[in-house]
Amino acid sequence: MTTPASKAGTKGVPRATREQQVLAAATEEFGRRGYEATTVAAVATRVGVTKPLLHHYFGSKQDLYLACLNPVGDRLLHAIRTAMAEQASAARPTALRVLHALFTALDGQREAWFVLYDATLPPDGDAARRAAYYRRAIDDLAATGTADLLRTTGSGDPLDADALAYAWRGLCTALVRWWVNHPDQSPEAMTQRCARLFAAGRTLLVTEDEIT
């Protein structure tokens, strides 16, 4: 959590601590407002430091964004890879393990998901390229998981797999957005809610099949 401007002094705070305060505030600003609407001045005001000091620590706005993005991207990739490497169980299949890993990795910094999936990044810049790298890596993992899931149903259609991976990304984004608006919900509570929603979806599909 960021330090309120009224309580953040400009002296007596170790640089490492101040940098963490800046990164926490900037991650929230980028996640909530997007790259285009976020200003270095707004981040500096939130932390209670001067804009020149923030530039001295992190450089340009793009450099500050990258300093926020890289730990987020690395943390999410590690969480997803670890979850997918675990053995599936009847209690928690792969999809729920991945969601639980995402919620856990984002807990305390939920807006970080939207730092990675920011549509306002300047095209062809370092920020957009780095975000694209993480997105592709996550998409590749999703493609592997959805293809494996479809094979268990007897489907080998690559377009089915592509459509499902696309839908999965949208589902994750929608769930995180809902979660941001419900701060009282823990990662475990969110995972259990997803399990109930998936179960309801299966029931709906079975019912429709029986009717037709």
Disulfide bonds with the S-S distance in Angstrom:
none
